[in-house]
């Protein structure tokens, strides 16, 4: 019978053979850094430069397993996050909770909001792709905020609160429509970035009224317990809603990035890699983002970690009992 008995690897420019009598466990992450695989599997448009995933996650192990008959599943999905691309940096930075906090909105090129900014980040990026597929371009989208927000709240891990990291310390190369912009009025800001100025002005005015009443009539932001987890309880009547009022005004461009892809090899309850007919490839195991996501949608923080640890353990237990 066909069986995996080792690994052909490369070290210091030469190939080496690693014998693995009991089996091989693949735990090499997803394919977020492989542009060809992204274009083959993920929603369009897509680019590895938007990813905040490990730069070594190039999908090599998934491709190798497929050559030996491994079945794959959910290759069109990822653990989505909005990301920001800082000029001069190879790796994008995640924007996880910032757009959830009161005092900001996220808009498309027409200046319109298109989703609930405080919902879970995976669903938010899913909305970006759904809107874009419908012809309403949201790539990039723009987080819009004011001077109070800039002073008191972080805007991605790289741009911390203005009271700690004032604008005069921000590198000049960062001030670009592809990352960060500032202006004295909403209209001037929109023109700098290429957003419809009338649309953005109307959206801000409408949102400011929602902040006053505490009810987002467009996307129900702040209605759910999840929305309110990343909020400010000192803001009333809705801890997710505060007006965008005080100049200067800012935008940060956000892209549909991810911390890792969610598709990979199909495995059984022992973490053995399966063929399309559900028969196991003897001696081959997978866990983590090498395997297809076992929790297929976002269930909360750690949705990848629990299954990775569990099936890593199950793979280890099975491989040590193999003969």
Secondary structure by P-SEA (a helix, b strand, c coil): cccccccccccccbbbbbbbccccccccccccccaaaaaaccccccccccccccccccaaaaaaaaaabbbbcccccccbbbbbbcccccbbbbbcccccccccccccccccccccccccaaaaaaaaaaaaaacccccccccccccccccccccccccccccccccccccccccccccccccccaaaaaaaacccaaaaaaaaaaaaaaaaacccccccccccccccccccccccccccbbbccccccbbbbbccccccccccbbbccccccccccccccccbbbcccccccccccccccaaaaaaaaaaaaaaaaaaaacc
